Amino acid sequence: MKIDTEYLTNDVKTLQNIEQHEDVISIFSYEQQSTAWISIKQLLTEKMYDSNVRLNTGSKKDILSISGFKQVLSSLKHFMVNTKNKEKRNLFLGASTGLFFHEQKVKDTYFPYYENSPDNVIYMLNCGNLSELSKFENYTKNHNIVIENYLLVIIKKLYSKLLTKTIPNKKINKIKDFCLTLEKYGINAPYTLILHRYAEFVAGYKLYRWFFSKLNIDKAYIVSAPTKSDMVAALKSLDIKTIEIQHGVVGKLHRGYNFAFQQAPLIPTVDEIHVYNQFWKNEIIHAGYFHNEQIKVVGRLKYDIVHHNIDTLNFKYIIFTGQGAFFEQIIAFFKSSDALLTSKNIRMLYKAHPRELKNETNTFKEKIKMLKCCSFYEGEHTTEELIKNSLAHISVFSSCHFDAIYFKEKTYILDVMDNNIMNYYAQIAPQNFVKIKNIEEILL
């Protein structure tokens, strides 16, 4: 099915254009083993994104802290334990943001429980928020979890700097020409930036290939595979089957699933994708890259365990889910909404995204603390439970919009972002995805 380009965001259109007219696979190939294009595409997306959106999680200083150093040591220890286990096991490459407490037990929202047990896998996580991970210290210890970005990130950075100096002139010239070509697409990307990202991919590919070869892996389950293309490339080079587990929005509006070319040996994309439901399977198929037989509907843990009644919240409320972005606009929205919410005896709760840093949430709480009916939610209930039991759900752009559709068949988009990915859904299903400027459009 051809993508309806009228509603695509500008970055998706631009990247499709580049893929159609430039030989990106070859330009960023590495010794005919793989290509760094997916990683470069990620970088170009970041260059084109709204400046209000912080795509990176956590603080770069975390790894230099005492807690960060302890995490490196424990991950090294857990890696060594895993290398000594000669039994063939599946690898799970997850995200620390997936961990949560349910009925006093730790669960992982991304973990493929339908095919695996946490006790019988090589368990690895990418951590974007070290302070949040500390809540699950016993869980990571009991399952010998390797925090892969803490164990390998410094080595990868140093190795990539060395590799930058060894890249052949022919490759450097290709990358320089590509950067000049980008200007006609309205993208200003210095060749040193692109060159460094290419070197990072090559370093990651070689490093992870060695890393994974020390483990007896049967197949690999990966969360957010497009952001881990060097890992995927390394696993594929070792003939290990790769399976992606859905993480947020997937499909024709996402750079990792929307390509203007067909699958080729050098492209480090996964062999299979596991999605929440048929809607997301259709979204990926419509993007035109992955085939029907590569996509499997497996359901979603947080939908299955959601409580249908939250006794601790004995009041009517609207839930606003954050995305680590547009804080000032959201605070302004809360302030302008407070009087009407008070008159209706309705509260509005802000549920932070796991990527939000402590200083960001503290500032947010400080700026809304004088409001009567708007507050920051700090309880233990999952976002899905809060959405299920709310009067309505609001966000700027978030996969939570689709959770609201699942539970309530309607979600509200605070219209403060140009070129918002959610505009596509507001165009094709305006009765379900409703754009608003103020709270009156919901309450009145």
C-alpha positions in Angstrom: 0.0 0.0 0.0 1.5 3.4 -1.0 2.0 5.9 1.8 -0.3 8.9 1.7 2.5 11.5 1.5 0.1 14.4 2.0 0.0 13.8 5.8 3.7 12.8 6.3 5.9 14.9 8.5 8.5 17.0 6.7 11.4 15.0 8.1 9.9 11.7 6.8 9.3 13.2 3.4 12.8 14.6 3.2 14.4 11.3 4.3 12.3 9.4 1.7 13.6 11.8 -0.9 17.2 11.3 0.1 16.8 7.5 0.0 15.2 7.6 -3.5 17.9 9.8 -5.1 21.1 9.1 -3.2 23.0 5.8 -2.9 23.0 6.0 0.9 23.5 2.2 1.4 26.8 2.3 -0.5 28.0 5.6 0.8 27.8 4.4 4.4 28.7 0.8 3.8 31.5 -0.9 5.8 33.6 -3.5 4.0 30.5 -5.0 2.3 29.5 -6.3 5.8 26.8 -3.7 6.7 25.9 -0.1 6.3 25.6 2.8 8.8 22.7 4.4 7.0 20.1 3.7 9.7 22.3 5.3 12.3 23.0 8.3 10.0 19.2 8.5 9.3 18.7 8.8 13.1 21.2 11.6 13.2 19.5 13.5 10.4 16.1 13.1 12.0 17.5 14.7 15.2 18.8 17.6 13.1 15.4 18.2 11.7 13.4 17.8 14.9 11.7 20.5 16.9 14.2 22.1 19.3 11.8 21.6 22.2 12.2 17.9 22.0 15.1 16.3 23.8 15.6 12.9 22.2 18.5 11.8 24.5 17.7 10.2 27.9 19.6 10.6 31.1 22.6 12.7 31.8 26.0 12.2 30.2 27.6 12.9 33.7 25.9 9.8 35.2 28.5 7.4 33.9 31.2 9.5 35.7 29.4 9.4 39.0 30.0 6.9 41.8 26.7 5.2 40.9 27.7 5.0 37.3 31.1 3.5 38.2 29.3 0.9 40.4 27.0 0.1 37.5 30.0 -0.5 35.2 31.5 -2.9 37.7 28.3 -4.9 38.3 27.6 -5.1 34.6 31.1 -6.4 34.0 30.6 -9.0 36.7 27.2 -10.0 35.2 28.7 -10.3 31.7 31.4 -12.6 33.0 28.7 -14.8 34.7 26.9 -15.0 31.4 30.0 -16.0 29.5 30.5 -18.9 31.8 27.1 -20.3 31.1 27.5 -22.6 28.1 23.8 -23.4 27.7 22.4 -21.9 24.5 19.9 -19.1 25.6 18.0 -16.2 24.1 19.3 -12.7 24.4 16.9 -9.9 25.6 18.2 -6.4 24.8 15.7 -4.2 26.6 15.3 -0.7 28.2 15.4 0.2 31.9 12.3 2.4 31.3 10.3 -0.9 30.9 10.8 -1.9 34.5 7.9 -1.3 36.9 6.3 -2.7 40.1 3.1 -4.7 39.8 1.6 -6.2 43.0 4.9 -5.7 44.7 6.8 -7.6 42.0 9.1 -6.2 39.3 7.8 -6.6 35.7 9.3 -5.6 32.4 6.8 -4.1 30.0 8.9 -5.1 27.0 10.0 -8.6 28.1 8.7 -11.4 25.8 7.1 -13.4 28.6 5.0 -15.2 25.9 8.1 -17.1 24.8 10.7 -16.6 27.5 11.3 -16.4 31.3 13.5 -13.7 32.8 15.4 -16.5 34.6 16.5 -18.2 31.5 17.8 -15.5 29.2 20.9 -13.4 28.8 19.3 -10.2 30.1 20.6 -6.8 29.1 19.2 -3.3 29.4 20.0 0.2 28.0 19.7 2.7 30.9 18.7 6.3 30.2 17.9 7.3 33.8 20.3 5.9 36.5 18.4 7.2 39.5 15.2 5.4 38.3 17.2 2.2 37.8 18.3 2.2 41.4 14.8 1.2 42.5 15.3 -2.1 40.8 18.8 -2.9 42.1 17.8 -6.4 43.5 16.1 -7.3 40.3 19.1 -6.5 38.1 21.4 -8.3 40.6 19.2 -11.5 40.7 19.0 -11.7 36.9 22.6 -10.8 36.2 21.5 -7.9 34.1 24.1 -6.2 32.0 23.5 -2.4 31.5 25.1 -2.5 28.1 25.5 1.2 27.5 27.4 1.6 30.8 29.6 -1.3 30.2 30.6 -0.5 26.7 29.9 3.2 26.0 33.3 4.6 27.0 35.2 1.9 25.0 32.9 2.5 22.0 33.5 6.3 22.2 37.3 5.9 22.4 37.4 3.2 19.7 35.3 5.4 17.3 37.8 8.3 17.8 40.7 5.9 16.8 38.7 4.6 13.8 38.0 8.1 12.6 41.7 8.5 11.9 41.8 5.2 9.8 38.9 5.8 7.5 40.1 5.7 3.9 40.1 9.0 2.0 37.8 7.5 -0.6 35.1 7.0 2.1 35.7 10.4 3.6 35.3 12.1 0.2 32.0 10.2 -0.3 30.7 11.5 3.0 31.9 15.0 2.2 30.0 14.9 -1.1 26.9 13.6 0.7 27.0 16.5 3.2 27.1 19.0 0.3 24.2 17.2 -1.3 22.2 17.4 2.0 22.1 21.2 1.6 19.7 20.9 -1.4 17.4 19.1 1.0 17.6 21.9 3.5 19.8 20.0 6.0 23.0 21.5 7.4 25.1 18.7 8.7 28.9 19.2 9.0 30.8 16.3 7.5 32.8 15.8 10.7 29.5 15.1 12.5 28.4 12.5 9.9 31.9 11.1 9.8 31.9 10.6 13.5 28.5 8.9 13.5 29.8 6.6 10.8 32.9 5.8 12.9 30.7 5.2 15.9 28.6 2.6 13.9 31.7 0.8 12.7 33.2 0.8 16.3 29.9 -0.5 17.7 29.6 -3.2 15.0 33.1 -4.5 15.7 32.8 -4.2 19.5 29.4 -5.8 19.8 30.4 -8.6 17.3 33.2 -9.5 19.7 30.9 -9.0 22.7 28.1 -11.2 21.4 30.5 -13.9 20.2 31.5 -14.5 23.8 27.9 -15.5 24.7 26.0 -18.6 23.6 23.0 -16.9 21.9 20.2 -18.7 20.2 18.1 -15.7 19.1 17.9 -12.1 20.1 14.9 -10.0 21.2 15.6 -6.2 20.8 13.7 -3.2 22.1 13.9 -0.1 19.8 16.1 -1.9 17.2 16.4 1.2 14.9 18.4 3.0 17.6 20.7 -0.1 18.0 21.5 -0.8 14.3 25.2 -1.5 15.2 24.0 -4.3 17.6 21.6 -5.7 15.0 24.4 -5.7 12.4 26.7 -7.5 14.8 24.0 -10.1 15.6 23.2 -10.7 12.0 26.9 -11.2 11.1 26.9 -14.0 13.7 23.8 -15.6 12.0 21.6 -14.9 15.1 18.0 -14.4 14.4 16.9 -10.9 15.4 13.4 -10.0 16.7 12.3 -6.5 17.5 9.8 -5.9 20.3 7.5 -2.9 19.8 8.6 0.3 21.7 6.2 3.2 21.1 5.1 4.3 17.7 6.1 2.1 14.8 5.3 2.2 11.1 5.1 4.5 8.2 5.8 7.7 10.2 8.9 6.3 11.9 12.4 6.5 10.3 13.2 2.9 11.4 10.4 1.3 9.5 9.9 3.6 6.5 12.5 3.1 3.8 12.3 4.1 0.1 14.2 0.9 -0.9 13.7 -2.8 -0.5 15.4 -5.0 2.0 19.1 -5.7 1.1 21.8 -7.8 2.7 23.7 -4.8 4.0 20.7 -3.1 5.8 20.9 -4.0 9.5 17.1 -4.4 10.0 15.6 -7.2 12.1 14.3 -10.4 10.8 10.9 -10.2 12.7 8.9 -7.6 14.6 6.5 -8.3 17.5 3.7 -5.7 17.9 0.9 -5.0 20.3 -2.1 -5.5 17.9 -3.3 -5.6 14.3 -3.3 -1.8 14.0 0.4 -1.7 14.4 1.0 -4.6 12.1 -1.0 -2.8 9.4 1.1 0.4 10.1 4.3 -1.4 9.4 3.0 -3.3 6.4 1.7 0.0 4.9 5.2 1.5 5.2 6.2 -1.0 2.5 9.5 -2.3 3.8 8.7 -5.3 6.1 6.5 -8.1 4.8 3.4 -9.6 6.4 5.1 -12.8 7.5 7.8 -10.8 9.4 5.3 -9.2 11.8 3.7 -11.1 14.7 0.9 -9.8 17.0 1.8 -10.7 20.6 -0.4 -8.4 22.7 0.8 -6.1 25.5 1.5 -6.9 29.1 0.4 -3.6 30.5 -3.0 -4.0 28.8 -3.5 -7.4 30.3 -2.7 -6.5 33.9 -4.4 -3.0 34.1 -6.6 -2.4 37.1 -10.1 -1.3 36.1 -10.6 0.7 39.2 -8.1 2.8 41.2 -9.4 3.1 44.7 -6.7 5.6 45.8 -7.9 8.2 43.3 -11.4 8.9 44.6 -11.9 11.9 42.4 -12.5 12.7 38.7 -9.4 13.5 36.8 -7.9 14.1 33.3 -4.5 12.6 32.7 -1.7 14.5 30.9 1.2 12.3 29.8 4.6 13.9 29.3 7.3 13.2 26.7 10.2 15.1 28.2 9.4 18.1 25.9 7.4 21.4 25.7 7.5 21.9 29.5 6.8 25.6 29.3 3.8 25.2 27.0 2.4 22.4 29.2 2.8 24.5 32.3 1.0 27.4 30.6 -1.8 25.0 29.6 -2.1 23.9 33.2 -2.3 27.4 34.5 -4.9 28.5 32.0 -7.0 25.4 32.8 -7.0 25.6 36.6 -10.0 27.9 37.1 -12.4 26.0 34.9 -11.2 22.6 36.3 -11.8 23.9 39.8 -15.4 25.0 38.9 -16.1 21.6 37.5 -14.5 19.8 40.5 -12.1 17.9 38.1 -8.4 17.5 38.6 -5.6 17.3 36.0 -2.7 15.0 36.7 0.7 15.2 35.0 2.4 11.8 34.5 6.1 12.2 33.7 7.8 10.2 31.0 10.6 7.9 32.2 13.1 10.0 30.2 12.4 13.2 32.3 15.3 14.2 34.5 14.9 15.0 38.2 15.7 18.7 37.7 13.0 18.9 35.0 10.4 17.3 37.1 11.4 19.4 40.2 11.0 22.6 38.1 7.7 21.4 36.7 6.4 20.7 40.3 7.6 24.1 41.5 5.8 26.0 38.7 2.4 24.4 39.2 2.4 24.0 43.0 0.1 26.9 43.6 -2.6 25.5 41.2 -5.7 24.2 42.9 -6.7 21.3 40.5 -3.5 20.6 38.6 -0.8 18.4 40.1 2.1 16.1 39.4 1.3 12.4 39.8 3.9 10.4 41.9 2.0 7.3 42.7 2.8 3.7 41.7 0.0 3.1 39.1 1.0 2.6 35.6 0.3 5.1 32.9 -2.2 2.7 31.3 -4.1 2.3 34.5 -4.3 6.1 34.9 -5.6 6.4 31.3 -8.1 3.7 31.7 -9.6 5.3 34.8 -9.5 8.9 33.6 -12.1 11.2 32.1 -9.8 12.0 29.2 -6.2 11.8 28.1 -4.0 14.6 26.7 -0.5 14.7 25.4 1.6 16.6 22.8 3.0 13.5 21.0 3.3 10.1 22.6 2.6 6.5 22.1 0.2 7.0 25.1 -2.2 8.5 22.6 -2.7 5.0 21.2 -3.2 3.6 24.7 -6.0 6.1 25.1 -7.5 5.0 21.8 -7.3 1.4 23.1 -9.1 2.1 26.4 -11.3 5.1 25.6 -11.4 5.4 21.7 -10.4 9.1 22.0 -7.3 11.1 22.8 -6.6 14.8 22.9 -3.4 16.4 21.3 -2.3 19.7 22.7 -1.5 21.6 19.6 1.8 23.3 20.4 4.2 21.4 18.1 4.8 22.2 14.4 5.3 19.1 12.2 3.9 16.9 14.9 3.7 13.2 14.0 0.3 13.1 15.6 -1.1 15.4 12.9 -1.2 12.5 10.6 -3.6 10.6 12.8 -5.7 13.7 13.5 -6.2 14.0 9.8 -7.2 10.4 9.1 -9.2 9.9 12.3 -10.3 13.3 13.7 -13.1 11.8 15.8 -10.5 9.8 17.7 -7.4 12.0 17.7 -8.7 15.5 18.6 -6.4 18.5 18.5 -7.0 21.2 21.2 -5.6 24.5 22.2 -7.3 24.9 25.6 -9.2 22.8 28.2 -12.6 24.3 27.2 -12.5 22.2 24.1 -12.8 19.1 26.3 -14.9 20.3 29.2 -17.4 22.4 27.4 
